[in-house]
């Protein structure tokens, strides 16, 4: 089912909600993206079972097609009873956890990078999400995965945590309240992305990370409250 039509330069593209029928295309594109990564740690590929879980109704998967070729995809996941539920890391109580959707994997073919497809897919998939069913969005991103961090901040997700997740991997935990997406802040502090303990203290003190910028050879994160 097509949910978007547009142009990538002079190339017509469409966005579709994907089903189990597209699983081979999804896995082939993921393998292509993963093989081209200089740092394989920046992407945690989805297993066949994880793809099937989303495609069978526990979330939403969209794909971008250039003519008949799948060139990008993006996923949302309903985490159900996740034992490491990100909502808990973001301060939600148990009754609110069923209202959380995860932003999952996002892949763009190496041949089509630099055209803003990641951001386009973010807009399309969030517009397609059932906002009557879900109130909150959560996601995890590895520090210094700059494209993914920029993607989350552009969508007004904020950093609510920085901790070891999923077998000891350091991850930012992003959060957005869909009913109150633009809170106001009165204090702000810039801090190096590499200063893990400093950021964790700011988070403990009630700050949230709202954006980043490059400074000399480093990246710094703006924390506000």
N, C-alpha and C positions, 0 to 999 in steps of 0.2 A: 504494500500500500504506500503510494507516494504521498509525502506530507510537505514537500518543498521542491520547487524548481527554480533554477537560477543559472548563472554563467560563471565559469572559472576562466577569466580571460575571454577567449572566443569559444570555449568548450562548454556545451550545455551539461549541467549536472542536475541530478535529482537526489533527494533524500527519501529513504524508505524505512518503514518499520520492518525489521528483519525477523525471520522465523527459522525453525529448524532446517528448512530447505537450504538456507544460506550458510549452514555450519561449515561445509568444506571451504567456501570462499573466505569466511572469517578466519579459519585456522591457517589458510595459505597466506593471507595478508599479514596476520600476526607473525608468522614465521619470517616473512620478508622484512618486516619492521625490526624484529628482534635481531636478525642477522646483521642489519646495517648499523646497529647501535655501537658507538665506540665504548660506552660504559654499560655493560649488560645489567648492572645493578640498578639502573634507573627505571627498569620496567619489570614488573612481576607478571609474566604472561598468564593468561587464564588457561586452565586445564579444559579438556573436552567436557568434563562433568560440570565445570563452572559455566561454560558457555551454555550447556544444555539447561542448567538451572534457570538462567536468565531467559533464554528463548522459550522455555516452557511456561512462562508467566510470572516468574519471581523477579520482575523488573522490566526493563525496556531496553532494546538494542536498536539503534538506527545505523544505517549505512549510507554513504555518499557514493553514487555511481557517476562515472564519466562514460557516457554511452552505456556499454554493457559491462564495464569493468568496475569492481568494487575498489575504491581508492582510499576509503577511510571509514572507520566505525567508532561508535561511542556507546557506552552502556551505563544504565542505572540499575542498581540492585536493591531489592527489598531484602534486608539482612535477616528478617525473621528473628530467631532466637540466637543471634551471634554471641558466643561466649565471651568475646572481646568487644562487645558492642561499643561503637564509637560514640553513641549518644550518652553513655555513662561517662566517658572521658570529657564530654562537653557540658556536664552538669545537669542532664535531664534525669527525671525520676522514672521509675519503672513503667508508670502508666503512660509516659510519653514516648517510650521506645518504639512502639508499634507505628508511630507517626513519622518515623525517620526513613529516608531513602539515602542510599550511598551513591555518590558519583564513583563509578568504577573506571575500568580501563578506557583509554582513548588512543587509537592508533591512526596514523596518517602515512600512506605510502611514501617512501623516500623520494619517489618521482614527483610528488605533488606537495612537498613541503614549501613553506614560505608564502602560501596563498591565504592564510587565515582560516583554514578548514577546521582547526581545533575550536576556535572561537565560534565559528558558524555552527558547528555541531552542538556546542554548549547551548546556544540560543534555541536551536530547533528542539533539542531533547528536553530542555527545561519547559518549553512551551507545550510540549506533548505530555508532560508529566501530569498525573492526576492530583491537582492541588486540593481537591476535596478530601482525598485519602491521606495525603502527607503534608506535614507542617514544617519539617526540618530536612536539611540536606547536610550530610557529612562526607568527608573524604580524607584520605591520607596521601602525603607527598614526602618523598625523600628530600632532606635539605640539599640545596644546590642543584636540584632538578629544576632549573630556572624556567624552561618553557611551561612545565606543569604548574609551578608556583604562580607564574604570571597569569595562567589560565584561571586559576582559582580566585586570585585577587580581582581579576577583571570581572568576575561574576559576583563580586561583593561577598564571597566567603571570607571568614576571618580565622586566624589561627587561635584555637582554644586550648591546644595541648602540644607538647613536644616530648615524646617518650618512646620507649622501646615497645614495639608491637610485633605480633606475628612472628614469634621465634627470635626476638632480640634485635629487630631492625629499627633503627632510630627513624621516627616519622613525625612530621607535622600533622596535627589533627585539625582539619578545617571544618567549619560549621556555618550554617546560614539558617536563620529563622525566617521562613518565607512570609510570615505574617508581620514581621518587623525587620525588614532587610537593611534599613539605614539608620542605626542608632546614632546619637550625637556623643561626642567625646570632648573632654575638657583638659586632658593631660596627654602628652606624647613624648616618646623616647625612641631614638634610633639606636640600634645595637647590631653588631656583627652577626651574620648568620652562623658563623662558626662558634660563637659564644653560647654553647648549649646551656650551661648552668645559669648564665645571666638571663637568658630568655625564659628558662623554667621558673626563675624567681619572679620575673615580671608577670608571668601567667598566674603564678600563685598569688600575686598581689592584685589580681583582677584585671590586668591589661590583656588586650587581644592584639594579635598581629594583623595589620590592615593593608600593608603594601610593602614593596621592596624597591631598592634602586642600587645601581652599581656605584661603588666608590673605590677609586684606584683599582687594585687587583682583587677586591672583595665585593661581596654583596651585603647590604645592610637592610634590616627589617624595621619598619615603623611599628611600634607598639603604642596603643592608645587605650584610655579608659575614661 
